[in-house]
């Protein structure tokens, strides 16, 4: 009736809405002439990175963080990991350092380098386990641990994420998934409901919630959720097509 758990799409710390600005992936103000070069051309981004490399004492860590995020936006994840690590190493501000490590973990996860991803998230948490970025680091660490086969530890970190920030909807979603994997369907339903109440709603969440209701014998509710998931996925696809057509017209 429902999809396998392996189809689960985790939160990766990039789904924040306004006014949150910590992981904004909009391109930074790149010092290039857009009439002369493509501002996201990999060689141009690399040149900008080199500008900050020498001398080390003059490295602008915040600009390096922006470059790393831009690499992530254009799916150049290997370059992103390098830029973000340098940003973390040279930053004097703990908030910038922690943000760089968290985003480095995301880039490694995109490359399916989960050991490196786990290491980056742990570096972030070593800086401050209670900061504004800590809940994101914890829930992303849970994801990386699960992908690397450490499911028991994954649940522990998912629990920690919602303890740090009870209003972090994506963390509740991940917590629900891990609970469901442990056979705790009723607790999983509560976690999914919390995610929905906090504004997180996706086809994947609805499908996982359907699995949970199916496991507790509520087949009718499970079927309703599967239908809702199908409708939501179709709506999302139509919106993406409309957005793409609008971009082409512009």
C-alpha positions in Angstrom: 0.0 0.0 0.0 2.8 2.4 0.9 6.3 3.0 -0.3 9.4 1.3 1.2 11.2 3.1 4.0 14.3 3.4 1.7 12.5 6.0 -0.3 12.4 8.3 2.7 13.6 11.8 1.9 15.3 13.4 5.0 15.5 17.0 5.9 19.0 18.2 5.1 19.0 21.5 6.8 18.0 23.6 3.8 14.3 24.0 4.2 14.0 27.0 6.4 11.6 29.8 5.6 11.8 33.5 6.3 13.0 35.1 8.5 15.7 32.4 9.0 18.9 33.3 7.1 21.4 30.8 8.4 21.5 28.5 5.4 20.5 30.8 2.6 21.7 29.3 -0.7 21.1 32.5 -2.8 24.3 33.4 -4.7 26.5 35.9 -2.9 27.5 39.2 -4.4 30.2 37.9 -6.8 32.8 40.4 -8.0 32.4 39.7 -11.7 31.0 41.4 -14.7 28.0 39.4 -15.8 28.3 40.8 -19.3 31.7 39.3 -19.6 31.5 36.0 -17.8 28.9 33.6 -16.4 28.8 34.5 -12.6 28.4 30.8 -11.7 31.0 29.5 -14.1 33.2 27.1 -12.1 36.4 28.9 -13.1 35.2 32.2 -12.0 34.1 30.8 -8.6 37.4 29.2 -8.3 39.2 32.5 -9.0 37.2 34.2 -6.3 38.2 31.4 -3.9 41.8 31.9 -4.8 41.5 35.6 -4.0 40.9 34.7 -0.4 43.7 32.1 -0.2 46.7 34.4 0.0 47.7 35.5 2.5 46.0 33.3 5.1 45.7 36.1 7.7 43.5 38.1 5.3 41.1 35.3 4.5 37.5 36.5 4.6 35.8 33.5 6.2 32.3 34.8 5.7 32.9 35.3 2.0 34.4 31.8 1.8 31.2 30.5 3.4 29.2 32.3 0.6 31.4 30.7 -2.0 30.9 27.3 -0.5 27.2 27.8 -0.5 27.3 28.9 -4.1 29.2 25.8 -5.0 26.4 23.8 -3.3 23.7 25.7 -5.2 25.3 24.8 -8.5 25.8 21.2 -7.3 29.6 21.4 -7.3 29.7 19.5 -4.0 33.4 18.6 -4.0 34.4 22.2 -4.4 31.8 23.1 -1.8 33.4 20.9 0.8 36.8 22.4 0.2 35.6 26.0 0.5 33.4 25.3 3.5 36.3 23.6 5.4 38.5 26.5 4.7 35.8 28.9 5.9 35.5 26.9 9.1 39.3 26.8 9.7 39.8 30.5 9.2 36.7 31.9 10.9 37.1 33.8 14.1 33.3 33.8 14.7 32.0 30.5 16.2 28.7 31.0 14.5 30.3 31.2 11.1 32.5 28.2 11.9 29.6 26.1 13.0 27.5 27.1 10.0 30.4 26.2 7.7 30.8 22.7 9.3 27.1 22.0 9.1 27.0 22.9 5.4 30.1 20.9 4.7 28.3 17.9 6.2 25.4 18.6 3.8 27.8 18.7 0.8 29.4 15.4 1.8 26.0 13.8 2.3 25.1 14.9 -1.3 28.3 13.0 -2.4 27.2 10.0 -0.2 30.4 10.4 1.8 28.6 9.7 5.0 31.7 9.2 7.3 33.0 12.7 6.3 29.5 14.1 6.7 29.2 12.6 10.2 32.6 14.1 11.1 31.6 17.6 9.9 28.4 17.5 11.9 30.3 16.4 15.0 32.7 19.3 14.5 29.8 21.7 14.4 28.3 20.2 17.6 31.7 20.4 19.4 31.6 24.2 19.0 28.1 24.6 20.6 25.6 21.9 21.3 22.8 24.4 22.1 23.1 27.1 19.4 20.7 28.0 16.6 22.6 25.6 14.2 22.8 22.7 16.7 19.3 21.2 16.0 20.1 21.2 12.2 23.4 19.5 12.9 21.8 16.9 15.1 19.0 16.0 12.7 21.5 15.9 9.8 23.8 13.8 11.8 20.9 11.4 12.4 20.4 11.1 8.7 24.1 10.4 8.0 24.3 7.8 10.8 21.2 6.1 9.4 22.6 6.0 5.9 25.8 4.5 7.3 23.9 1.8 9.0 24.0 3.2 12.6 20.2 3.3 13.0 20.2 3.2 16.9 22.5 6.2 17.2 20.4 7.9 14.5 17.3 7.9 16.7 19.3 9.3 19.6 20.4 12.3 17.6 16.9 12.8 16.1 15.6 12.9 19.7 18.3 15.4 20.6 17.3 17.7 17.7 13.7 18.2 18.9 14.9 18.7 22.4 17.1 21.5 21.3 14.4 23.1 19.1 10.9 21.8 19.7 9.7 24.0 16.8 12.0 22.5 14.2 9.4 20.7 12.0 11.9 18.8 9.8 13.4 17.3 13.0 10.0 16.0 14.1 9.6 14.5 10.6 13.0 12.6 10.9 12.2 11.6 14.4 8.9 10.1 13.3 10.7 8.1 10.6 13.3 6.6 12.9 10.6 5.7 15.5 8.6 4.0 12.7 11.7 2.1 11.7 11.9 0.9 15.3 8.3 -0.3 15.2 7.0 2.5 17.4 4.2 3.4 15.0 2.0 5.3 17.5 4.9 7.5 18.7 5.8 8.0 15.0 2.3 9.3 14.2 2.6 11.8 17.0 5.9 13.0 15.7 4.6 13.4 12.1 1.6 15.3 13.5 3.9 17.7 15.3 5.8 18.3 12.0 2.5 19.0 10.2 1.4 21.4 13.0 4.7 23.3 12.6 4.1 23.8 8.9 6.0 20.9 7.4 3.9 19.0 4.8 5.3 16.9 2.0 4.3 13.8 0.0 7.0 11.9 1.7 5.8 12.8 5.1 2.2 11.8 4.2 3.5 8.4 2.9 5.5 7.7 6.0 2.5 8.6 8.2 0.4 6.3 6.1 2.8 3.5 6.8 2.5 4.2 10.5 -1.3 4.2 10.4 -1.2 0.9 8.5 1.0 -0.6 11.2 -1.5 0.2 13.9 -4.4 -1.3 11.9 -5.9 2.0 10.6 -6.0 1.0 7.0 -8.7 3.4 5.9 -6.7 6.4 7.3 -3.6 5.0 5.6 -5.4 4.9 2.2 -6.6 8.5 2.6 -3.0 9.6 3.4 -1.7 7.8 0.3 -4.2 9.6 -1.9 -3.3 13.0 -0.3 0.4 12.2 -1.0 -0.3 11.5 -4.6 -2.3 14.7 -5.0 0.3 16.8 -3.3 3.1 15.3 -5.4 1.1 16.1 -8.6 0.5 19.6 -7.4 4.2 20.1 -6.7 5.1 18.8 -10.2 2.6 21.2 -11.8 4.0 24.1 -9.8 7.5 23.2 -10.9 6.4 23.1 -14.6 4.7 26.4 -14.3 7.7 28.0 -12.6 10.0 26.6 -15.3 7.8 28.0 -18.0 7.7 31.4 -16.3 11.5 31.4 -16.2 11.7 30.6 -19.9 9.3 33.5 -20.7 11.4 35.9 -18.7 
